[in-house]
Amino acid sequence: MIHSAEESWIRSSRDPRELFDRGLEHFARGEVDEAIATLREGFFENVHMAPALLRIPFHPQDLWYPGPSASPDAARAYSDRERPRWQQVPSAVRFLRSLWNDPLVRREIESYINFCKSFQRTLTPRVRRDLAAERLKFTNPERIRRTQNEIVARIRELRFDLPPPPPRVMALEIPCADPAEASQFIRLLLGVQPGDGASPERARFILRGLEIEFVRRPGAAAIPLRVALRVDDIEFYARRAQDLDLDAEGSAPGGQSEDGSGVRRLIVHAPFGLRLELIEEREEEARDQRVSSR
């Protein structure tokens, strides 16, 4: 191992604990490619951490390692503390084991261990500096991502119980006493015509892939439902609300965002209980606000 000040240039700035934590988070979200790339980085930052998590026996070797976080003791400490969290994520431990045992990963880890042995035996600072460049070939994130297609394909073939991507809302059904009243409100405020099949019993609108359908429910009470819509020009709708004498609050025509964030809102209350919140975010204002807050 190294600890001398003259060799501080070789120390890694990547904390393997953070890489393993992030790899687990990616896996829990179903982001397999990101999980694999992040964990492969973590393998190089501490070659003992995966075996410790997997309860694979290992014996400390005479290896060079880039700082205390890459030591066997650090690997055991991380495993003792975080293994229960890995076990709580379905299939996470099995995923880690499969990745650690992948033939390409095994070859690159064995090559890296041989590099660490050579580095530990080398006493000449000049030679160590030359070898330091070799380490970058292992740890370079771009190389890791470029060389992992085969790994990803093999891992996916194992069919882990990965969570699918988050669902996208496609349709919203709103009960109301009079669909015609709801239809007129949406048509006048948003300037959107109802879709095919409109009838006294239902009114259907398509808003950029989101289907909103008002369905007659005799005697239905007003439902305090909030529907938020992102719009490109909020002043257009603010003027419409004024012209139609609708119950509205928020950004008046020509007004600015109240908090200086670049986000403007217009809340329009429909007679049948719906609260329609229109949101416009001006990218330039938001960017200027972020810059000025630094």
C-alpha positions as CSV (number, residue, x, y, z in Angstrom):
1,M,0.0,0.0,0.0
2,I,1.1,3.6,-0.4
3,H,0.9,6.5,2.0
4,S,3.8,8.7,1.1
5,A,3.2,12.3,0.1
6,E,5.3,12.1,-3.0
7,E,2.9,9.5,-4.4
8,S,-0.3,11.3,-3.6
9,W,-0.8,11.9,-7.3
10,I,-1.9,8.3,-7.7
11,R,-4.6,8.4,-5.1
12,S,-8.1,7.9,-6.4
13,S,-10.8,10.5,-5.9
14,R,-13.5,7.9,-6.4
15,D,-15.0,6.5,-3.2
16,P,-15.9,2.8,-3.8
17,R,-18.6,3.0,-1.1
18,E,-20.4,5.8,-3.0
19,L,-20.0,3.8,-6.3
20,F,-21.5,0.7,-4.7
21,D,-24.3,2.7,-3.2
22,R,-25.1,4.3,-6.5
23,G,-24.9,1.0,-8.4
24,L,-27.5,-0.4,-6.0
25,E,-29.7,2.6,-6.5
26,H,-29.5,2.2,-10.3
27,F,-30.4,-1.5,-10.1
28,A,-33.3,-0.8,-7.8
29,R,-34.7,1.6,-10.4
30,G,-34.2,-0.9,-13.2
31,E,-31.3,1.0,-14.8
32,V,-29.2,-2.0,-15.6
33,D,-26.7,-0.4,-17.9
34,E,-25.9,2.3,-15.4
35,A,-25.7,-0.1,-12.5
36,I,-23.2,-2.3,-14.3
37,A,-21.0,0.6,-15.4
38,T,-21.0,2.1,-11.9
39,L,-20.2,-1.2,-10.1
40,R,-17.4,-2.0,-12.5
41,E,-15.9,1.4,-11.5
42,G,-16.4,0.3,-7.9
43,F,-14.6,-3.0,-8.5
44,F,-11.4,-1.2,-9.5
45,E,-11.6,1.2,-6.5
46,N,-11.8,-1.7,-4.0
47,V,-11.2,-5.2,-5.3
48,H,-12.3,-6.6,-2.0
49,M,-15.7,-5.0,-1.6
50,A,-17.8,-7.2,-3.9
51,P,-16.3,-10.4,-2.4
52,A,-17.0,-9.0,1.1
53,L,-20.7,-8.3,0.2
54,L,-21.1,-11.7,-1.4
55,R,-19.4,-13.5,1.6
56,I,-16.7,-14.9,-0.7
57,P,-13.7,-15.7,1.4
58,F,-10.6,-13.7,0.5
59,H,-7.2,-13.2,2.0
60,P,-5.4,-9.9,2.0
61,Q,-2.6,-9.9,-0.6
62,D,0.4,-7.8,-1.0
63,L,-1.3,-5.3,-3.2
64,W,-1.0,-1.6,-3.8
65,Y,-4.3,0.2,-3.3
66,P,-5.2,3.9,-3.7
67,G,-5.9,4.9,-0.2
68,P,-7.7,3.7,2.9
69,S,-11.2,3.3,1.2
70,A,-9.7,0.6,-1.0
71,S,-8.4,-1.5,1.8
72,P,-9.7,-5.0,2.9
73,D,-10.8,-3.5,6.2
74,A,-12.8,-0.8,4.4
75,A,-14.5,-3.5,2.3
76,R,-15.5,-5.5,5.4
77,A,-16.8,-2.4,7.2
78,Y,-18.9,-1.5,4.2
79,S,-20.3,-5.1,3.9
80,D,-21.1,-5.3,7.6
81,R,-23.0,-2.0,7.4
82,E,-24.7,-2.2,4.0
83,R,-25.2,-5.8,3.2
84,P,-28.7,-5.8,4.8
85,R,-29.7,-2.9,2.5
86,W,-28.5,-4.9,-0.6
87,Q,-30.6,-7.9,0.7
88,Q,-33.7,-5.7,0.9
89,V,-33.6,-4.9,-2.9
90,P,-35.0,-8.0,-4.7
91,S,-32.3,-9.9,-6.7
92,A,-29.6,-7.2,-5.9
93,V,-27.2,-9.7,-4.3
94,R,-27.7,-12.2,-7.1
95,F,-27.1,-9.4,-9.7
96,L,-23.9,-8.4,-8.0
97,R,-22.7,-12.0,-7.9
98,S,-23.5,-12.5,-11.6
99,L,-21.7,-9.3,-12.5
100,W,-18.6,-10.2,-10.4
101,N,-18.5,-13.7,-12.0
102,D,-19.0,-12.5,-15.6
103,P,-16.0,-13.7,-17.7
104,L,-15.1,-10.3,-19.0
105,V,-15.2,-8.8,-15.5
106,R,-13.1,-11.7,-14.2
107,R,-10.4,-11.1,-16.8
108,E,-10.2,-7.4,-16.2
109,I,-10.2,-7.7,-12.4
110,E,-7.4,-10.4,-12.6
111,S,-5.4,-8.0,-14.9
112,Y,-6.0,-5.2,-12.5
113,I,-4.8,-7.3,-9.5
114,N,-1.7,-8.2,-11.4
115,F,-1.1,-4.5,-12.1
116,C,-1.5,-3.7,-8.4
117,K,1.0,-6.4,-7.5
118,S,3.5,-5.0,-10.0
119,F,2.9,-1.5,-8.7
120,Q,3.5,-2.6,-5.1
121,R,6.8,-4.3,-6.0
122,T,8.1,-1.3,-7.9
123,L,10.2,1.1,-5.9
124,T,11.3,3.6,-8.5
125,P,9.1,6.7,-8.5
126,R,9.6,7.2,-12.3
127,V,8.4,3.6,-13.1
128,R,5.5,4.1,-10.7
129,R,4.5,7.2,-12.6
130,D,4.6,5.3,-15.8
131,L,2.5,2.5,-14.3
132,A,0.0,5.1,-13.0
133,A,-1.0,5.8,-16.6
134,E,-1.7,2.1,-17.0
135,R,-4.3,2.3,-14.2
136,L,-6.3,4.9,-16.1
137,K,-6.9,2.3,-18.8
138,F,-8.7,0.2,-16.2
139,T,-10.7,3.0,-14.4
140,N,-11.6,5.2,-17.3
141,P,-15.4,5.5,-17.3
142,E,-15.6,5.9,-21.0
143,R,-13.7,2.6,-21.5
144,I,-16.0,0.9,-19.1
145,R,-19.1,1.9,-20.9
146,R,-17.6,1.2,-24.3
147,T,-16.7,-2.4,-23.4
148,Q,-19.8,-3.5,-21.6
149,N,-22.3,-4.5,-24.3
150,E,-21.5,-8.2,-23.9
151,I,-21.8,-7.9,-20.1
152,V,-25.1,-6.2,-20.3
153,A,-26.5,-8.8,-22.8
154,R,-25.4,-11.7,-20.5
155,I,-26.8,-10.1,-17.4
156,R,-30.1,-9.4,-19.1
157,E,-30.4,-13.0,-20.2
158,L,-30.5,-14.0,-16.5
159,R,-33.9,-12.3,-16.3
160,F,-33.6,-10.7,-12.8
161,D,-36.8,-9.4,-11.2
162,L,-36.0,-5.9,-12.4
163,P,-38.6,-3.2,-11.9
164,P,-40.0,-1.9,-15.2
165,P,-39.8,1.8,-16.1
166,P,-42.2,4.0,-14.2
167,P,-45.7,4.0,-15.8
168,R,-46.8,7.0,-17.8
169,V,-50.3,8.3,-17.1
170,M,-52.4,8.0,-20.3
171,A,-56.0,8.6,-19.2
172,L,-57.9,10.4,-16.5
173,E,-61.6,9.9,-16.0
174,I,-63.4,12.7,-14.1
175,P,-67.0,12.1,-12.9
176,C,-69.2,15.2,-13.1
177,A,-72.9,16.0,-13.1
178,D,-72.8,17.7,-16.6
179,P,-70.1,16.7,-19.1
180,A,-71.3,19.4,-21.5
181,E,-70.5,22.1,-18.9
182,A,-67.0,20.5,-18.4
183,S,-66.5,20.3,-22.2
184,Q,-67.4,24.0,-22.6
185,F,-65.0,25.0,-19.8
186,I,-62.0,23.1,-21.4
187,R,-62.9,24.2,-24.9
188,L,-63.1,27.9,-24.1
189,L,-60.1,28.1,-21.7
190,L,-57.6,25.8,-23.5
191,G,-58.9,26.2,-27.0
192,V,-59.0,22.4,-27.5
193,Q,-61.9,20.7,-29.2
194,P,-63.4,17.5,-27.8
195,G,-62.5,14.3,-29.5
196,D,-64.7,11.9,-31.4
197,G,-67.6,10.3,-29.7
198,A,-68.7,13.2,-27.5
199,S,-72.2,12.8,-26.1
200,P,-74.3,14.0,-23.3
201,E,-72.9,11.2,-21.2
202,R,-69.2,11.9,-21.8
203,A,-66.7,14.4,-23.2
204,R,-63.2,13.4,-24.2
205,F,-60.1,15.6,-24.8
206,I,-56.5,14.6,-25.8
207,L,-53.8,16.9,-24.3
208,R,-50.4,15.9,-25.7
209,G,-51.0,12.2,-25.1
210,L,-53.0,12.5,-21.9
211,E,-56.7,11.6,-22.4
212,I,-59.1,13.4,-20.1
213,E,-62.7,12.2,-20.1
214,F,-65.6,13.8,-18.3
215,V,-68.2,11.2,-17.5
216,R,-71.7,11.9,-16.3
217,R,-72.5,10.7,-12.8
218,P,-76.0,11.8,-11.9
219,G,-76.0,13.7,-8.6
220,A,-72.2,13.7,-8.5
221,A,-70.9,16.2,-6.0
222,A,-68.1,18.7,-7.0
223,I,-64.8,16.9,-6.8
224,P,-61.8,19.0,-5.6
225,L,-59.5,17.5,-8.2
226,R,-56.3,19.2,-9.3
227,V,-55.0,18.7,-12.8
228,A,-51.6,20.4,-13.6
229,L,-50.7,21.1,-17.2
230,R,-47.5,22.5,-18.6
231,V,-48.1,25.2,-21.1
232,D,-45.9,27.2,-23.5
233,D,-47.6,30.7,-23.2
234,I,-49.4,31.2,-20.0
235,E,-50.5,34.8,-20.9
236,F,-52.7,33.3,-23.6
237,Y,-54.6,31.4,-21.0
238,A,-54.6,34.2,-18.5
239,R,-56.3,36.5,-21.1
240,R,-58.8,33.8,-21.9
241,A,-59.6,33.4,-18.2
242,Q,-60.1,37.2,-17.9
243,D,-62.3,37.4,-21.0
244,L,-64.5,34.5,-19.8
245,D,-64.8,35.9,-16.2
246,L,-63.5,32.6,-14.8
247,D,-62.4,32.2,-11.2
248,A,-58.6,32.4,-11.7
249,E,-55.6,33.4,-9.6
250,G,-51.9,33.6,-10.3
251,S,-50.0,35.1,-13.2
252,A,-51.8,38.0,-14.8
253,P,-51.0,39.0,-18.4
254,G,-47.6,40.6,-18.4
255,G,-46.9,39.5,-14.9
256,Q,-43.7,37.8,-13.7
257,S,-43.2,34.8,-11.4
258,E,-43.7,35.8,-7.8
259,D,-40.6,34.0,-6.5
260,G,-38.3,35.0,-9.3
261,S,-37.8,31.3,-10.2
262,G,-38.9,31.7,-13.8
263,V,-42.0,29.5,-13.1
264,R,-45.4,31.1,-13.5
265,R,-48.7,29.5,-12.5
266,L,-52.3,30.2,-13.3
267,I,-54.9,28.4,-11.3
268,V,-58.4,28.3,-12.7
269,H,-61.3,27.0,-10.7
270,A,-64.1,25.3,-12.7
271,P,-67.7,25.5,-11.6
272,F,-67.9,21.7,-11.2
273,G,-65.0,21.5,-8.7
274,L,-62.0,20.9,-11.0
275,R,-58.9,23.0,-10.2
276,L,-56.8,23.4,-13.4
277,E,-53.2,24.6,-12.7
278,L,-51.4,25.9,-15.7
279,I,-47.6,26.1,-15.4
280,E,-45.1,27.8,-17.6
281,E,-41.4,27.7,-17.0
282,R,-39.3,30.2,-18.9
283,E,-35.9,28.6,-19.4
284,E,-34.0,31.9,-19.6
285,E,-35.5,33.2,-16.4
286,A,-34.9,29.9,-14.6
287,R,-31.3,29.8,-15.8
288,D,-30.6,33.4,-14.8
289,Q,-32.1,32.7,-11.4
290,R,-29.9,29.7,-10.9
291,V,-26.8,31.7,-12.0
292,S,-27.6,34.6,-9.7
293,S,-28.1,32.3,-6.7
294,R,-24.6,30.8,-6.9
